[in-house]
Structure formats: structure tokens, C-alpha cells
Amino acid sequence: MTLLVALLLGVVQGVFMFVPVSSTSHLVLTQTWLRATGTSLPPPESPELILFDLVVHVGTLVSIVVVMGAGLRALGAGVRTELASGAVRGGGLRSGAATDPAAPATRLVLLGLLSVAVTGVLGLVFRDVLGEVFASPQLVAVALIATGAMLWWTDAMTSDRSGRRLRFAWRGPGDVTVGVAIAIGAAQAVALAPGVSRSGTTIFVALLVGMRRTLAARYSFYIAIPTILAATGVQALQVVLDGEPVTVGAAPLLIGFVVAAAVGTVSLWAVLRLLEAARFRVFSVYVWLLATVVLVTGHGA
């Protein structure tokens, strides 16, 4: 892999990791396009590209820490304070209409880990089904169309448009329940399929169950950290167990990591601003056009 190719793939990962249009699809599509145009690049399932994909995914985790570092530090400080004060042992993890949890930070972290666990379990259970989606351009196109619909509706879910049955934008950190965490974890599992955006789907479901926009975004990107780390660990272990030689050099890996982190930082900052301004519909148009291209060309992820 050349440094120029590593730079290009790092940019693709950095942009599409946070823009809600399915980063996995775009990364694999770019790799497929490069191979089709004569670029010397191993196939996407090769140990070299698997390792490269893992590295650039970890690079985008740096973006989350940079952009949302203040919130992460505050959450960590809250957990330490609650553990030291005994609020957790005193039953402060409970919540409900009549109960304000005394340990909101610890409770939110545990609920986030529950979401990640639900994603992992469902991902293993439906692994074969996901494989069928990867092999079908038509199913990828359907997933892209569904993603566009979710992004379009995301802009409409504001508190001033809430009806009597759908109460949008009312849940704060203390109002997040086990059921909400499970729903978001399930949404993240659905996003394992190509064409389905992880960030777009989890934010959509979070808003649908009543989370405020800022909390929905933070929750979505916070749970991305353990989710990506866990997936990276599993894939890295698989590469090791396969025992095939990995020939990609250190320089392309470093370029991909740094570029993905830098571009991802800008991308995440822009996505958060667009979410707060309810401007996700621009992404709907994009994924619908991409779905059309997939249907016409017959090429999926």
C-alpha cells in the first residue's frame, strides 16, 4: 500500500465515520474502486486491509476524545466522585418519575455498556443474516433508503412538534432507562449491516425514545468508543489466529491513523453542529442518490 492510498483511505474513514451515511460501505467501496482502476491493493478481506481498517477506525476514536473530551472528563469525574461518596452503594442508580438518581454519571456509563453488550449479542446472533446483506447490492440499497428516511425524520423530531403520543426531547441523563439503553444497543446492531449508518441510526432511535439532541449525540458517540475497541480486538485476534503474514508497512498505517484522526475531528464537529441545527436532511438526499447508484450498477458494499 502506497502512502497516497493510505492518505486517501484515511480521509474516507475520517469523513464517513461520523457523517451518518455508513462509513464501512464507503471505505470498502473506495478500496474496490481503487482495485478496479488498477491500483495495487490487496482485497478487502486480506489481513493487510483488515489491519489497516482497524488502525484507521481506532484513529477516529481520537476524534471523539478531542471533540467530546470535556464531556468525557466530566463523566469520568462524576463516576469517581459517586464511587468515593458511596452514592452507588446507596442505591443511587435507580431512576423513575419519582426518583432522581444520586449517581447519574455511573448509571449513564453502565447503561452505555449495556447498549454495547446488546449490540455484541445481537451481532453474534444475526451474523449470518448480516453476511447475506453484504452479498446483496439490492439489500444494501434498501438499507441506504431506510437510512435516508431516518435522517429525514431526525430533523422533524423537535420538542415544539411533539404530539400527545410522541414526546420528543424530554429525557435528560437521569431519565435514561434500561429499556432505552437496550433499544439504542439494538439500533447499533442493525447498523452492522452495510448501508446503515451507526451514528444516524442510534441518534434517530435515541431521539425517537425521547432523548434531547445533545444527549442523543453524546450517548451515540460515547458508546462508539467501547464498541469500536471491542470490534477491533475481535478482528485483530482473528488476524492473529489465521496466521497469515501481514505485509503492510508501518508508514501507511501511521499515515492512515493520523489522517483519520485529523479529518474525523473536523467531521465530528460539523456533524454535531448540523444535528443541533436539525440539518440532517442533506445527508438523506446523498444516501438516496447512492442507493440509486447501487441499484443501477449492481455494486454494493
N, C-alpha and C positions, 0 to 999 in steps of 0.2 A: 504493500500500500504506500503510495506516494504522500508527501506532506500536503500537497494541494488537495488530494482526495480526502485526506483526514480533516483538513480545514473545512471543506465543503460539507462533509457529513456532520462535523461538529456544529456548524451553523444550522443545519436542518434539525438536528436534535435540540439545540438550544431554542430555536423558534417554536417548534411544534410540540415540545414537551409541555408548554403552558398555554399556547394558543389552543382553544378547545376544538381541534379538528383531527385528532388521532395522530399522535407522534409516531407510533410504531408503523402505521401504514406508510407515512411519508418517508421514514428512514429506509424501509425496505424497498419502496418504490424508487427512491433515489439510487439505491445500490443496484437495483435491477436495471434502471436506465443507464447507469454508468457501464455496466457489463454489456448491455445491448449496443452501446456506442463504441465498443472496442477497448474500453479502459481495463487494464489488467487488475482485476479484483476478484477475490475468491467468492464463491456462492454464499448467500446469507446464512445458510446453516453450517458453514465451516467454522472450526474452532477460532480461526483468526478474526472473523467478523463478529462472532458471538462475544469474544473477549473485548473487541473494540466497542460493541454496543453496550456492554456492561460498563466500560470505563466512561463513555460519554453520558450514560444515564446517571452515574454517580456524580459526574461533573455538574449536572443540572441540580443535584441536591445542594451544591454550594450556592446556587442561585437562590434557593428557598431560604437558606441561612442568612444570606446577605440582605435580601429584601424584607424578610419577616423575622430578622434576628431579634429585634426589640420585643416582639410578641413571644418568641420562643424563650428568651431570657426571663421575661416576666412570668411565663408559665412555669418555668423551672424554679424560679424563686418562690412562687406560690406553693409549689409542691413541697419544697424544703421547709418553708415556714409552717405549713399544715402538718407535716410529719413531726416537726420539732414541738409543736404546740399540743399535739395529741388530738387534733380535730378529726383525724382519720379514724383513730381508735374509738373516738367518742360517737361514732355513728354519723359523722358529718357528710357521708357520701349519699345519703338519701336525698330525694328530691320529690317534688309534687306541688300541687296548687297551694297547700298549706305549709309546705316545708321549704325553707331556704337553706340549701346545703352549706354546712360550715366549712367544707373542704372542696370548693368548686374547682380549683385547679387540678387537684389529684383526681377528682371524679371525671373531669373532662379528659385527662390523659388516659385513664382506664377505659373510658368509653371509646376513645380513639383506637386503643389497642384491640378492643372488642370488634370494631369495624374492620381492622386489618385481619383479625382471626377469621371473621366471617368470609372475607374475600378469599383467604387462603383455602378454607374448607370448600367453598363453592367452586373455586378454581380447580381443585383436585377432582371434585365430583364430576364436573362437566368438562373435563379436559378433552375427552373425545369429541364432544359436540363442538368445542371451540376449534378443534382441528378441522372439522368439516367446514366451518365458516372460513378458515384460512384458505381452503382449497376451492372456494366458490366465489368468483367475482360477482355473481348476482347477489349473493348474501352480503358481501361487503358493500355493494351499492345500496341495498336495503338498510344496512346499518348506518351508512352515511346519511341517507334520507331521514332516518329516525333521529340521528344526532342533530341535524339541521332543525328538525321540528322542536326538539328540546331546547336548543339555543334560542329559537324564535320565541318560545313561550317564557323563557327565563326573563326576558325584558318585560314581559307583562305582569310578572309576579311581584307587585309592589303593594305596600300596605294600603294605599289610597284606592286600589282596585279590588281589595279583598271583599268577597261576598260573605254571606251568612254561613255558608258551608266550608269555604276555604279561607282560613285565616292566615294570610301570608305575613311574614316578617314580624313575628311576635316572640319567638324563642330567643332568649339570651343564654349564656353559658349554663346557668342554673336550671334552665328548662329543657335541656337535652336529656332524653330518656334512653333506656336500653333499647326500646323499640326503634327510636330514631337512629341510634348507632348501628343497629342491625340493618336497617333499610339502606343506609349510606354504604355499609360494607357490601351489601348485595349489589348495589348500583356499581360499585367499583369492580366487582367480579364480572358483571355484564360487560364492563369496559375492557376486559381482557380480550374480547373479540376485536378483530381488525375493523376499522371504520367507526368504532365507538370511542368517543373521547373520554378519557378518565376524568379530567378536570370538569369538562362540560356536564357529564352525567352525574357526578357526585354533587356538584353545585346545584344542578337542576333539582335533584331529589331533596337536597338539604333545604332549598327554598320551598319546595312543594310541601314538606312537613313542617314548615313554619320558621325556619331559621332566618335570622336577619342576615342581610347581604354580607356584611363584614365577617360575621361569624361563619357563614357558609363557606366563604372563600378560605378563611384561615383553617377551618376544620379540614376542608378538602386537601389543602397543600400540606398541612401538618401530617395527616395520615399517609401522604405520599412518601414521607421520609422512611418510616419503617417498612412500608410496602415495597418500595424500590430496593431497599437494603436486603430485605428477605428474598426477593426475586433474584437479585444479583448474586446472593450467596448460593442459592439453589443452582442457578445456571453455572456459576463458577465451579461448584462441586461437580456438576455433570461433565464439564470440560475436563476436569482433572481425572475423573473416573473413566472417561472414554480413552484417555491415554494417548490421544493423537497429538503430534507435535504442533506447537503454536509458533509460527514464524514471523508474526507481525513485530516490527521493531519498537523500541521504546519511544523514539521521536514521534511517530504518528499517534501513538497513544497519548503522549503528553500534549500534542497539538489539539487533538480531539477533545481532551478533557478541559483544557484551558478555554478553548473557543466555545464549547458547550456551556461552560460556567458563565463566561462573559456575556454571550448572546442571550442565554437563558435569563440572566439578571434583568436585562432590558425588556425581554419578552414578558416576564412575570410582572414587572412593574406596570407595563402597558395593559396587560390583561386585567389586573386589579382595578385600574382606573376605568376601563371600559365596562367592567361589571358594575361598579358603583354608579356609573352614569347610565346603566341599562342600554348598552350599545352592542349587545352580543349578536344582534340580527345580521350584522355584516358577515359574521362567520357562517351563519345559516346559508347565505347566498353562495359562499365559497364551497361548502361541503356538498350542496346540491349540484353545483356545476361539476365538482369532482365525481359525484355519483354518476352523472351523465356520461362523463369521460370513461369511467369504469365500465358502464353498460355498453357503450359504443365500441370500445376497444377490446373488451373481454379480459382486461388485466385487472386483477385485484391487488391485494397487499403482497 
